[in-house]
Amino acid sequence: MKSVGIVLVNWNGLEHTLKCISSLREVSYANMTIILVDNGSEQKEVEKLREVSNIRLIENPGNLGFTGGNNVGLKYAYDQGFDFIMMLNNDTTVEPDFLEPLLAAFDESVGAVQPKICSMHETDIIWSAGGKLNPWIGLPTTIGEGLLDHGSYDDFRELDWITGCALLFSRQMIEKVGYLDDDFFILFEDANWSLRCRHKGYKLNYVPTSKIYHFESATAIARTKGKEGFRSPFRQYINIRNHLFFVRKSLPARYLPTAYFYQIIKITKYLLYYVLRGRWQKFRFTLRGVKHGLGKFRKIEFK
């Protein structure tokens, strides 16, 4: 039986993390290990995580972002010799039999797979049935997002990219493709990794017979609307910066003219909207995202 290391990253999300671990404890696949990376959470959370049994806890001194936190766990899983490694969001729960169909979907041509992901609160609503990419504008989008799960997403299919919410791959993909690109910190890193995987000649597959549930935007978007809207200025900055990073790092040269034109139109619309709404902080963060997205690739500190 192949071994599977499942990497979770926690950042001040104890309630979600404990629910995720609880669901993983019910998984029917026996040779599975939970690797929990705490990404610099508050001390009281870390102390509670230390009390959780039968997991491997790694404590980062600070928030390394989605990419950095996961990379710590992925490197640990690789060094420990797991046959398969999975990135799984801590704000998910899984069906007990979700692993077997994913593992069964692998052959030599497959680089990575993802399950059907539904909303945790409305379990008949799709959150992700895989990802597709329009390379002419450099836009990765999610298949089935927000739609009723009425059978239209029950077919196996090859994907353009796989969400980092639930991404399973064999250890050889670390050797072939490497880890997540730490320049991204969060957002677009999964699409970038997926395209690097496909560039090496591997397929990415959607496995609908495996099912999990996701609590949407548990840490990304506020539940109450403030002066700057639901999305924080920092999140807007990351979105603008990383989309430009994605275009520059991931797309073949023939797609760049139209992809950059799309970026000009999109960003101009954002700026005009923020002026009309008086959201000056988001206006400034959007411009900062453009500046850094077109500048030198660099890591950031979360603030």
C-alpha positions as a Python dict, from the first residue, in 0.01 Angstrom:
ca = {
    (1, 'M'): (0, 0, 0),
    (2, 'K'): (141, 335, -109),
    (3, 'S'): (206, 592, 164),
    (4, 'V'): (39, 935, 153),
    (5, 'G'): (148, 1246, 340),
    (6, 'I'): (-126, 1512, 365),
    (7, 'V'): (2, 1863, 428),
    (8, 'L'): (-221, 2115, 608),
    (9, 'V'): (-120, 2474, 682),
    (10, 'N'): (-273, 2655, 980),
    (11, 'W'): (-261, 3030, 1034),
    (12, 'N'): (-490, 3136, 1318),
    (13, 'G'): (-756, 2897, 1191),
    (14, 'L'): (-773, 2650, 1475),
    (15, 'E'): (-1144, 2572, 1448),
    (16, 'H'): (-1120, 2489, 1077),
    (17, 'T'): (-798, 2293, 1124),
    (18, 'L'): (-941, 2074, 1400),
    (19, 'K'): (-1250, 1998, 1189),
    (20, 'C'): (-1031, 1904, 895),
    (21, 'I'): (-815, 1676, 1109),
    (22, 'S'): (-1126, 1518, 1258),
    (23, 'S'): (-1257, 1431, 911),
    (24, 'L'): (-917, 1294, 806),
    (25, 'R'): (-919, 1063, 1106),
    (26, 'E'): (-1224, 893, 950),
    (27, 'V'): (-1048, 826, 619),
    (28, 'S'): (-1063, 461, 514),
    (29, 'Y'): (-717, 458, 353),
    (30, 'A'): (-484, 319, 619),
    (31, 'N'): (-138, 436, 510),
    (32, 'M'): (-198, 810, 549),
    (33, 'T'): (-16, 1064, 768),
    (34, 'I'): (-125, 1418, 860),
    (35, 'I'): (152, 1678, 843),
    (36, 'L'): (39, 2003, 1001),
    (37, 'V'): (243, 2318, 943),
    (38, 'D'): (161, 2606, 1175),
    (39, 'N'): (242, 2930, 999),
    (40, 'G'): (323, 3155, 1293),
    (41, 'S'): (-17, 3151, 1463),
    (42, 'E'): (-93, 3304, 1801),
    (43, 'Q'): (77, 3117, 2083),
    (44, 'K'): (-252, 2995, 2233),
    (45, 'E'): (-336, 2824, 1905),
    (46, 'V'): (5, 2661, 1880),
    (47, 'E'): (-27, 2527, 2234),
    (48, 'K'): (-361, 2365, 2147),
    (49, 'L'): (-219, 2216, 1828),
    (50, 'R'): (62, 2059, 2030),
    (51, 'E'): (-204, 1862, 2216),
    (52, 'V'): (-342, 1703, 1898),
    (53, 'S'): (-236, 1340, 1879),
    (54, 'N'): (-118, 1135, 1581),
    (55, 'I'): (-10, 1424, 1363),
    (56, 'R'): (332, 1556, 1272),
    (57, 'L'): (341, 1922, 1375),
    (58, 'I'): (590, 2166, 1225),
    (59, 'E'): (603, 2514, 1377),
    (60, 'N'): (715, 2801, 1156),
    (61, 'P'): (840, 3112, 1339),
    (62, 'G'): (629, 3341, 1120),
    (63, 'N'): (374, 3347, 839),
    (64, 'L'): (548, 3221, 525),
    (65, 'G'): (231, 3248, 320),
    (66, 'F'): (47, 2970, 143),
    (67, 'T'): (350, 2889, -69),
    (68, 'G'): (611, 2902, 207),
    (69, 'G'): (399, 2715, 461),
    (70, 'N'): (312, 2441, 216),
    (71, 'N'): (668, 2414, 90),
    (72, 'V'): (789, 2345, 443),
    (73, 'G'): (539, 2059, 467),
    (74, 'L'): (608, 1932, 116),
    (75, 'K'): (983, 1921, 178),
    (76, 'Y'): (925, 1732, 502),
    (77, 'A'): (696, 1483, 326),
    (78, 'Y'): (948, 1434, 46),
    (79, 'D'): (1236, 1384, 289),
    (80, 'Q'): (1028, 1131, 483),
    (81, 'G'): (985, 925, 169),
    (82, 'F'): (607, 937, 120),
    (83, 'D'): (502, 788, -214),
    (84, 'F'): (229, 1048, -264),
    (85, 'I'): (194, 1398, -120),
    (86, 'M'): (-119, 1608, -93),
    (87, 'M'): (-176, 1975, -28),
    (88, 'L'): (-510, 2016, 146),
    (89, 'N'): (-659, 2341, 273),
    (90, 'N'): (-719, 2342, 647),
    (91, 'D'): (-1071, 2481, 587),
    (92, 'T'): (-1191, 2159, 424),
    (93, 'T'): (-1352, 1835, 534),
    (94, 'V'): (-1326, 1511, 340),
    (95, 'E'): (-1539, 1206, 270),
    (96, 'P'): (-1395, 892, 433),
    (97, 'D'): (-1328, 726, 96),
    (98, 'F'): (-1190, 1030, -86),
    (99, 'L'): (-830, 906, -120),
    (100, 'E'): (-878, 571, -296),
    (101, 'P'): (-1027, 713, -621),
    (102, 'L'): (-753, 977, -640),
    (103, 'L'): (-475, 720, -604),
    (104, 'A'): (-642, 488, -854),
    (105, 'A'): (-640, 768, -1115),
    (106, 'F'): (-261, 772, -1143),
    (107, 'D'): (-54, 621, -1421),
    (108, 'E'): (280, 722, -1571),
    (109, 'S'): (121, 1002, -1773),
    (110, 'V'): (-55, 1171, -1478),
    (111, 'G'): (125, 1433, -1274),
    (112, 'A'): (-146, 1540, -1031),
    (113, 'V'): (-517, 1499, -956),
    (114, 'Q'): (-790, 1679, -766),
    (115, 'P'): (-1127, 1570, -621),
    (116, 'K'): (-1468, 1725, -671),
    (117, 'I'): (-1485, 2013, -421),
    (118, 'C'): (-1824, 2131, -297),
    (119, 'S'): (-1930, 2405, -59),
    (120, 'M'): (-1924, 2306, 305),
    (121, 'H'): (-2244, 2500, 381),
    (122, 'E'): (-2433, 2406, 64),
    (123, 'T'): (-2304, 2059, -12),
    (124, 'D'): (-2486, 2036, -346),
    (125, 'I'): (-2305, 2346, -479),
    (126, 'I'): (-1976, 2307, -664),
    (127, 'W'): (-1674, 2502, -542),
    (128, 'S'): (-1430, 2351, -794),
    (129, 'A'): (-1455, 2081, -1058),
    (130, 'G'): (-1109, 2166, -1185),
    (131, 'G'): (-947, 2459, -1358),
    (132, 'K'): (-929, 2586, -1714),
    (133, 'L'): (-706, 2853, -1865),
    (134, 'N'): (-761, 3107, -2138),
    (135, 'P'): (-396, 3159, -2240),
    (136, 'W'): (-475, 3452, -2471),
    (137, 'I'): (-564, 3667, -2171),
    (138, 'G'): (-369, 3468, -1912),
    (139, 'L'): (-682, 3401, -1705),
    (140, 'P'): (-723, 3081, -1500),
    (141, 'T'): (-1084, 3014, -1405),
    (142, 'T'): (-1267, 2749, -1200),
    (143, 'I'): (-1498, 2496, -1364),
    (144, 'G'): (-1846, 2471, -1214),
    (145, 'E'): (-1793, 2729, -940),
    (146, 'G'): (-2120, 2821, -770),
    (147, 'L'): (-2331, 2582, -979),
    (148, 'L'): (-2560, 2304, -866),
    (149, 'D'): (-2399, 1960, -854),
    (150, 'H'): (-2663, 1787, -1069),
    (151, 'G'): (-2444, 1538, -1255),
    (152, 'S'): (-2278, 1766, -1509),
    (153, 'Y'): (-1949, 1739, -1322),
    (154, 'D'): (-1940, 1361, -1273),
    (155, 'D'): (-1710, 1282, -1565),
    (156, 'F'): (-1334, 1234, -1542),
    (157, 'R'): (-1159, 1506, -1738),
    (158, 'E'): (-814, 1643, -1808),
    (159, 'L'): (-755, 1989, -1663),
    (160, 'D'): (-549, 2296, -1748),
    (161, 'W'): (-468, 2355, -1382),
    (162, 'I'): (-549, 2218, -1038),
    (163, 'T'): (-642, 2415, -730),
    (164, 'G'): (-402, 2409, -436),
    (165, 'C'): (-706, 2355, -214),
    (166, 'A'): (-673, 1979, -276),
    (167, 'L'): (-385, 1870, -495),
    (168, 'L'): (-240, 1516, -487),
    (169, 'F'): (78, 1419, -670),
    (170, 'S'): (349, 1155, -660),
    (171, 'R'): (685, 1230, -500),
    (172, 'Q'): (853, 1220, -840),
    (173, 'M'): (677, 1545, -927),
    (174, 'I'): (893, 1722, -669),
    (175, 'E'): (1194, 1592, -858),
    (176, 'K'): (1048, 1681, -1198),
    (177, 'V'): (866, 2010, -1127),
    (178, 'G'): (989, 2133, -789),
    (179, 'Y'): (799, 2308, -511),
    (180, 'L'): (557, 2599, -521),
    (181, 'D'): (708, 2925, -642),
    (182, 'D'): (764, 3126, -324),
    (183, 'D'): (748, 3458, -509),
    (184, 'F'): (369, 3424, -519),
    (185, 'F'): (314, 3395, -140),
    (186, 'I'): (-57, 3326, -205),
    (187, 'L'): (-282, 3326, -519),
    (188, 'F'): (-191, 3194, -867),
    (189, 'E'): (83, 2968, -726),
    (190, 'D'): (-125, 2655, -795),
    (191, 'A'): (-194, 2755, -1157),
    (192, 'N'): (176, 2829, -1204),
    (193, 'W'): (277, 2489, -1059),
    (194, 'S'): (16, 2317, -1276),
    (195, 'L'): (148, 2473, -1596),
    (196, 'R'): (503, 2377, -1498),
    (197, 'C'): (374, 2022, -1454),
    (198, 'R'): (208, 2021, -1797),
    (199, 'H'): (523, 2171, -1951),
    (200, 'K'): (702, 1854, -1839),
    (201, 'G'): (447, 1650, -2034),
    (202, 'Y'): (223, 1535, -1749),
    (203, 'K'): (-155, 1533, -1741),
    (204, 'L'): (-366, 1691, -1468),
    (205, 'N'): (-691, 1507, -1398),
    (206, 'Y'): (-1021, 1572, -1224),
    (207, 'V'): (-1157, 1274, -1027),
    (208, 'P'): (-1529, 1330, -950),
    (209, 'T'): (-1566, 1004, -755),
    (210, 'S'): (-1355, 1165, -483),
    (211, 'K'): (-1534, 1438, -289),
    (212, 'I'): (-1445, 1696, -27),
    (213, 'Y'): (-1603, 2016, 108),
    (214, 'H'): (-1455, 2363, 136),
    (215, 'F'): (-1540, 2654, 363),
    (216, 'E'): (-1510, 2936, 112),
    (217, 'S'): (-1279, 3224, 190),
    (218, 'A'): (-1221, 3130, 551),
    (219, 'T'): (-924, 3364, 569),
    (220, 'A'): (-935, 3561, 244),
    (221, 'I'): (-1245, 3780, 245),
    (222, 'A'): (-1420, 3955, 531),
    (223, 'R'): (-1775, 3854, 617),
    (224, 'T'): (-1880, 4215, 676),
    (225, 'K'): (-1840, 4499, 431),
    (226, 'G'): (-1611, 4782, 535),
    (227, 'K'): (-1517, 5114, 378),
    (228, 'E'): (-1288, 4935, 132),
    (229, 'G'): (-1541, 4659, 52),
    (230, 'F'): (-1518, 4289, 138),
    (231, 'R'): (-1174, 4226, -9),
    (232, 'S'): (-891, 4385, 186),
    (233, 'P'): (-649, 4628, 15),
    (234, 'F'): (-369, 4379, 81),
    (235, 'R'): (-565, 4104, -94),
    (236, 'Q'): (-622, 4334, -388),
    (237, 'Y'): (-249, 4409, -400),
    (238, 'I'): (-165, 4038, -403),
    (239, 'N'): (-426, 3967, -670),
    (240, 'I'): (-294, 4237, -906),
    (241, 'R'): (74, 4162, -841),
    (242, 'N'): (45, 3786, -871),
    (243, 'H'): (-168, 3789, -1184),
    (244, 'L'): (111, 3987, -1349),
    (245, 'F'): (365, 3742, -1206),
    (246, 'F'): (160, 3456, -1348),
    (247, 'V'): (152, 3609, -1695),
    (248, 'R'): (526, 3676, -1690),
    (249, 'K'): (631, 3342, -1543),
    (250, 'S'): (382, 3098, -1693),
    (251, 'L'): (270, 3200, -2043),
    (252, 'P'): (452, 3132, -2371),
    (253, 'A'): (566, 3447, -2552),
    (254, 'R'): (297, 3423, -2823),
    (255, 'Y'): (25, 3492, -2565),
    (256, 'L'): (189, 3789, -2396),
    (257, 'P'): (61, 4076, -2617),
    (258, 'T'): (-307, 3991, -2564),
    (259, 'A'): (-252, 3892, -2199),
    (260, 'Y'): (-91, 4228, -2122),
    (261, 'F'): (-368, 4412, -2308),
    (262, 'Y'): (-622, 4231, -2089),
    (263, 'Q'): (-428, 4339, -1780),
    (264, 'I'): (-437, 4703, -1891),
    (265, 'I'): (-816, 4691, -1938),
    (266, 'K'): (-876, 4506, -1610),
    (267, 'I'): (-655, 4729, -1397),
    (268, 'T'): (-795, 5047, -1554),
    (269, 'K'): (-1147, 4934, -1462),
    (270, 'Y'): (-1038, 4866, -1105),
    (271, 'L'): (-880, 5210, -1071),
    (272, 'L'): (-1181, 5392, -1213),
    (273, 'Y'): (-1416, 5197, -986),
    (274, 'Y'): (-1210, 5278, -675),
    (275, 'V'): (-1206, 5647, -765),
    (276, 'L'): (-1583, 5652, -807),
    (277, 'R'): (-1632, 5466, -477),
    (278, 'G'): (-1372, 5669, -288),
    (279, 'R'): (-1169, 5360, -201),
    (280, 'W'): (-834, 5534, -204),
    (281, 'Q'): (-644, 5270, -10),
    (282, 'K'): (-741, 5006, -265),
    (283, 'F'): (-651, 5252, -542),
    (284, 'R'): (-299, 5286, -396),
    (285, 'F'): (-262, 4913, -333),
    (286, 'T'): (-366, 4841, -692),
    (287, 'L'): (-95, 5074, -824),
    (288, 'R'): (155, 4913, -588),
    (289, 'G'): (53, 4571, -721),
    (290, 'V'): (120, 4690, -1076),
    (291, 'K'): (459, 4833, -979),
    (292, 'H'): (573, 4516, -802),
    (293, 'G'): (408, 4283, -1054),
    (294, 'L'): (611, 4438, -1335),
    (295, 'G'): (925, 4469, -1126),
    (296, 'K'): (1172, 4223, -984),
    (297, 'F'): (1029, 3898, -851),
    (298, 'R'): (1053, 3907, -476),
    (299, 'K'): (906, 3757, -162),
    (300, 'I'): (696, 3965, 74),
    (301, 'E'): (618, 3969, 441),
    (302, 'F'): (252, 3933, 534),
    (303, 'K'): (109, 4240, 707),
}
